[in-house]
């Protein structure tokens, strides 16, 4: 079975994260990018440190958990989603537009 990777806008993602306590957003950007601006929701786990085979235990997520992947604009997060799908993750969503769209929509950012 092949996992179909869904896509979601930043607004749709934010609404789901507010409503579903099991859903998680993972920001796969690098530290320098996160230092500039980061969503107020989600966790940071840089793409450069992701090993798809050990990701579930390292990031403390289940393979059937709703996972939203987030980056600058959607490219890197889609590559991570594809790698995780190949490892059996079942509920993956790529957040289109990334931090650029998040900021444009005026969604909450972490205080720096």
Residue pairs with C-beta under 8 A, 6 or more apart in sequence:
2 85
3 85
3 88
3 89
3 90
3 92
5 78
5 81
5 82
5 85
5 92
5 93
5 94
6 92
6 93
6 94
7 74
7 93
7 94
7 95
7 96
8 16
8 68
8 93
8 94
8 95
8 96
9 95
9 96
9 97
9 101
10 95
10 96
10 97
10 98
10 101
10 102
10 105
10 107
11 105
11 107
13 25
13 68
13 70
13 93
13 95
14 41
14 107
16 23
16 66
16 68
17 23
17 24
17 25
17 41
17 42
17 68
18 41
20 66
22 65
22 66
23 65
23 66
23 67
23 68
24 42
24 43
24 61
24 65
24 66
24 67
24 68
25 39
25 41
25 42
25 43
25 67
25 68
25 69
25 70
25 95
26 42
26 43
26 44
26 45
26 59
26 61
26 67
26 68
26 69
26 70
26 80
27 34
27 38
27 39
27 42
27 43
27 44
27 45
27 70
27 71
27 99
28 45
28 46
28 47
28 50
28 69
28 70
28 71
28 76
28 77
28 80
29 44
29 46
29 47
29 70
29 71
29 72
29 76
29 98
29 99
30 46
30 47
30 48
31 44
31 46
33 72
33 99
34 44
35 112
37 99
37 102
37 103
37 109
38 44
38 99
38 109
38 110
39 70
39 99
39 102
39 107
39 108
39 109
39 110
40 107
40 108
40 109
40 110
41 108
42 68
42 70
43 59
45 58
45 59
47 71
47 76
47 79
47 80
50 80
50 83
51 58
52 83
52 84
52 86
52 87
53 87
55 61
55 84
55 87
55 89
56 62
56 63
56 89
61 67
63 87
63 88
63 89
63 90
64 90
64 91
65 91
66 91
66 93
67 84
67 89
67 91
67 92
67 93
68 93
68 94
68 95
69 77
69 78
69 80
69 81
69 84
69 92
69 93
69 94
69 95
70 77
70 95
70 98
70 99
70 102
71 77
71 80
71 98
71 99
72 98
72 99
72 100
73 97
73 98
73 99
73 100
73 101
74 94
74 95
74 96
74 97
74 98
77 94
77 95
77 98
78 94
81 92
81 93
81 94
84 92
85 92
97 104
102 109
103 109
